[in-house]
Amino acid sequence: MRRLNILIVEGNLREENQSFSKVGIQTHTESLKDSLYYFSKNFDFDVFNPSSDKNLSEIKSKLSNYDGLIWGGSSLNIYNNTPEIIKQIEFMRECQKKVKNILAICWGMQVAVTAAGGEVKKAKRSHIGIANEITINAVGLEQPIYDTKNNNFNSPAFNFDEVVTLPKKGICLASNKINKIQSLYFEVNQSKVWGLQYHPEITYKKMINLIKFRKDRLIENRKVFKDEKEIENHISFIEKEILVSNKDQRMLELKNWINIINE
């Protein structure tokens, strides 16, 4: 495998990442690096946060030099349309003009879809730490991102929003009972965009830590759980999944995407 030059785009605001670090939780960028290094050490990474970093001109001038871009998760909701969110959408549009291969995960998929003319809305139901019974459809089974992937699988996931309208010529690759679009593919300008609503790069252990970290928000603001007892029961359910989960299968989309851009 040749050495690959990858841009990682951090979707979380700086304050959220600082709060992660204070309690010993990896940022999403750190999780991405660890997961990619599991498959290969042949990477050179740049990391950029469009919401807060000041070197936008420098990064924009280098976009066509990257072999690929990975845009990770965030606690933001794209329909809130804050200045920080607008900056991310605008930067994604620039990336879609110059970066050949984009892997957009969770929030990243929502930004990619919005930038290309699709639509994201608040979902009726949410994934908290895990998405169950994701099924790859007939079109998805033909896509290289799912090479040797089990047709039906569970995955780490954490989302309250969902893609409801695909960009022009976009195709849905997988679904489950909560989100009709769990993964997608589309081409826009110079980019081939693979989108995953779930998180192959994040471990279930980190998801459990995120649930504990966000427990007050999940009970009081999101009203996903009635009380801490419900959260404990849900964590126990995820811990059972850890016992049967296969790491290579869980992260296979990352490996396949690396192979795609290495061709």
N, C-alpha and C positions, 0 to 999 in steps of 0.2 A: 504494500500500500504506500502510495506517495504521501508526502507531507501535505496536510490540508490547512488552509488559512480560513479560519472560521470567525465570524462576528456573532457574539452573543448579545442580544438586546435584553436588558433588564426592564421588566414591566412594572415592578413595584416601585412605589415612591421611596425615596431615601429614608424617610422616617420609619416606614414599615420595616425595611431591612435592618435599620438600627435596633428596632424593637425585637426582631428575630435574634440578632446577635447577642443582645443582653440576656436572653434566656437560653442561649446555646443551640438555637435552631439555625441550620444552614439557610442562606439565601437561595433563591431559585437558581441563580447563576452558579453558585457553588455546587448545587446538586447536579446541574447540567454538566459541569466540568468533570465531576467524579464519575458520572455515568458514561460519558464519552471515553474517558481514560480507561474504563473497564474493558473496552473493546480495542483501543489502540492508544499509543502515546504520541502518534504522529500528527499532532495538532499545534498550530500557533493560534492563540486566541486574542482577539480584541473584545473588550466589553464596553457597551455604551448604554446609558440611560437617557432616552430622549426627553424625559420630563425635567431633568435637572442638570445633566452634564453640559459643560460650556464649549466643548470641542466639536460642535456639530459640523462646521465647515470642513474640518480635518477628516472626520469620518465620512462625510458625503463624498469627498474627493477620492476616497479609497474604495468605495462600494463595489466598483466593477472588478476589483482585485481579489475579492473574497470568493473562495470556492463554494461557500454556503453561509447561510445565516440561520440562527436559531433564536426564535423569539419566545420567551417563557411566560410563566404565569404572573398573576397580579391579583390583588384584592379589589381593584377598581371595577366599576361598572360603566361600560362604554357609553350608555345612553345618558349619563350624567353630564357629559360634554364639558368638563372642566378644562381650563387652559392646559393642564398637564396631559389630559387625555387627547386634546386636539393636537398637541405637539407629537404625541405618539402616532396618531393617525397620519399626520402629514409626513412624518419620517418613514412610515411604512410605505406610503405612496412613492417616496423617493427610492426606497429599496426595491420596490416592484419594477422600477424602471431600469435598474442596473445590476441587481443580484440574480444570478441564474437559478439558484436553488434555495428555497426558503422552507424551513420546518417551523411551523407555527403551532405552539402548544397552549391549549386552554385559552387564557387571555390573548395570547399571541394569535390564535386562530380567529378570535373575535375581532381583533384589530385588522388582521389581513382581509377578512371578509368585508368589514366596514369600508376599508380603504379602497376596495375593488368594486364597491357598489352594492354589496349584499346588506343584510339586516340582522341585527342582534336584539333580542328582547329578554326581559326577565322571564325565567322559566317558571312553570307552575309548580314543579318539584325540583329538588336539588340533590346533588351528590355531596356527601360529607365524608371524605376520606376514602371512599370506594365507589366504583361504578360496577354494577353486577350485570352479567349476561349481555355483554356487548357482542353483537352478531355482525360479522362481515358479510355484506351482500354479494351477489354474483359479480357485480362490477368490481368491487373491492378485492375479491379473490384473484382477479387478474392483474392487480397492481403490485409493483415491486416492493412497495412499502410494507406489504403483508406477506412477503415471501416466507413460507414455512410457519406462519403464525397459525395458532389454533383458530378454527372458524368462530368459536364462541369462547369468550374469556371474560374474566374480571380484571379490573385495573385500579390502581390508585387514582383518585379523582376528587376535585373540590370545586364545584361551580354552582352558581345560582342563576346564571344567564345561559342562553343558548342561541345558536344560529337558527333563524327562521326562514331566511331567504338567501339562497346561494348567489354568488356573483355570476355574471354571464358565463355560460358554458361550464359552470362548476358542477361537479358530480359528488354525490354522497357515497361514501364507501362502507360505512358501518353505522349501526343504530343500537339503541336499547329502549327499554320502556319509558325512561325518563327524558332522554334527548333523541329526537328523530335523527339528528345529524351528530354522530359521535366522531366521525372523521370525514375528510373531504379532499378533493383535489381540484385545482383550477390553474389555468395559465393566464397571465396578464402581462402585457408589455414584454419584458425580457425574462419574466420569472415563472418557474414552475413551483407552485405552492402546495405543500402537503400540510393539512391541518388536522390536529388531534385535540379533541375536547378533554380527553383524559391525560394522565401524567405518567408515561413510561419511565421518565427520568427520576421520579420521586419514590422513595421507599414507603411502605406502609407504616414503618416506625416513625418516619417524619410526619406522615399524615396524622398519626395518633398524637404526636407532640403539637401539631397545629390545632387539632381539636381541643386539646387541653388549654393551649395558649388563647384560643378564641372562645372558650366556653361561655363567658359572660355575654359576648356578642351573639352567640348561637342561641342562647336562651332568651335574652332580653330584647335584642334588636331584630335578629332574624326569625326568632320564635320557631326554630327548627326542632328544638327539644323543650320538653316541659320543665325538666329539672336536671340536676346533676346525675341522678340515678339513671335516667334515660341515656345520658351521655356515656356513663360507665357501661351500660349494656351494649351500646353501639360500639364502643372500643373493644369490648370482649368479642363481638362479632368479627371485627377487623383482625384481631389477634388470631382467630381461628383461620382466617384466610392466609395469614403469614405462614402457617404450618404447611399449607398445601401449595403455596405459590412457588413457581419456578422462576428464578431470577432471569435467566436467559430469555425465556418466553415473555416475561413481563416487560423486558427492555428491548425486545426484538426490533421494534420500529426504528429505534436509534441506530442499531447495527445496519439495518436495511437502507436507511437514509444515507449513512456513511458510504455504503457500497454504491448507491445511486450516484452520488456526487464524485466518487472516485473513478467512475468509468471514463 
